[in-house]
Amino acid sequence: EGNEPGDSAKITYSELLHKVCQFANVLRSQGVKKGDRISMYMPMILELVVAMLACARIGAVHSIVFAGFSADSLCERILDCGCSLLVT
């Protein structure tokens, strides 16, 4: 379910698993490994869930900063957690 009343999507577990594995491979290709910290600056969309699950799959720690935050707030959160990658 999206933020708007009419926004919704359906996805099967198999489709979700495929997307999560694909994104986990992208993260690995960027040098992300177990224990690394990743920040995510995204609205409430399916890709946010995929990114969160991909981080969990490879053992990376994720920090979500919702898209409504300002650039300064995002910067503070990135510096506080010492993240190595920002997903937007």
Contacts in CASP RR format, 6 or more apart in sequence:
PFRMAT RR
TARGET T0000
AUTHOR 0000-0000-0000
METHOD contacts of the structure
MODEL  1
EGNEPGDSAKITYSELLHKVCQFANVLRSQGVKKGDRISMYMPMILELVV
AMLACARIGAVHSIVFAGFSADSLCERILDCGCSLLVT
1 7 0 8 1.000
1 8 0 8 1.000
2 8 0 8 1.000
2 44 0 8 1.000
2 45 0 8 1.000
3 43 0 8 1.000
3 44 0 8 1.000
9 46 0 8 1.000
11 46 0 8 1.000
16 49 0 8 1.000
16 50 0 8 1.000
16 53 0 8 1.000
19 50 0 8 1.000
20 50 0 8 1.000
20 53 0 8 1.000
20 54 0 8 1.000
20 57 0 8 1.000
21 54 0 8 1.000
21 57 0 8 1.000
23 50 0 8 1.000
23 51 0 8 1.000
23 54 0 8 1.000
24 54 0 8 1.000
24 57 0 8 1.000
24 58 0 8 1.000
26 54 0 8 1.000
27 38 0 8 1.000
27 54 0 8 1.000
27 55 0 8 1.000
27 58 0 8 1.000
27 60 0 8 1.000
27 85 0 8 1.000
28 58 0 8 1.000
30 85 0 8 1.000
32 38 0 8 1.000
32 55 0 8 1.000
32 58 0 8 1.000
32 60 0 8 1.000
32 84 0 8 1.000
32 85 0 8 1.000
33 58 0 8 1.000
33 60 0 8 1.000
34 58 0 8 1.000
34 59 0 8 1.000
34 60 0 8 1.000
35 59 0 8 1.000
35 60 0 8 1.000
35 61 0 8 1.000
36 60 0 8 1.000
36 61 0 8 1.000
36 84 0 8 1.000
36 85 0 8 1.000
37 60 0 8 1.000
37 61 0 8 1.000
37 62 0 8 1.000
37 63 0 8 1.000
37 81 0 8 1.000
37 82 0 8 1.000
37 83 0 8 1.000
37 84 0 8 1.000
38 51 0 8 1.000
38 55 0 8 1.000
38 60 0 8 1.000
38 61 0 8 1.000
38 62 0 8 1.000
38 63 0 8 1.000
38 83 0 8 1.000
38 84 0 8 1.000
38 85 0 8 1.000
38 86 0 8 1.000
38 87 0 8 1.000
39 62 0 8 1.000
39 63 0 8 1.000
39 64 0 8 1.000
39 65 0 8 1.000
39 74 0 8 1.000
39 77 0 8 1.000
39 78 0 8 1.000
39 81 0 8 1.000
39 83 0 8 1.000
39 85 0 8 1.000
39 86 0 8 1.000
39 87 0 8 1.000
40 48 0 8 1.000
40 51 0 8 1.000
40 52 0 8 1.000
40 62 0 8 1.000
40 63 0 8 1.000
40 64 0 8 1.000
40 65 0 8 1.000
40 86 0 8 1.000
40 87 0 8 1.000
40 88 0 8 1.000
41 65 0 8 1.000
41 66 0 8 1.000
41 67 0 8 1.000
41 69 0 8 1.000
41 74 0 8 1.000
41 86 0 8 1.000
41 87 0 8 1.000
41 88 0 8 1.000
42 48 0 8 1.000
42 51 0 8 1.000
42 64 0 8 1.000
42 66 0 8 1.000
42 67 0 8 1.000
42 87 0 8 1.000
42 88 0 8 1.000
43 66 0 8 1.000
43 67 0 8 1.000
43 68 0 8 1.000
44 66 0 8 1.000
48 64 0 8 1.000
51 62 0 8 1.000
51 87 0 8 1.000
52 62 0 8 1.000
52 64 0 8 1.000
55 61 0 8 1.000
55 62 0 8 1.000
56 62 0 8 1.000
61 81 0 8 1.000
63 77 0 8 1.000
63 81 0 8 1.000
63 83 0 8 1.000
65 73 0 8 1.000
65 74 0 8 1.000
65 77 0 8 1.000
69 77 0 8 1.000
78 86 0 8 1.000
END
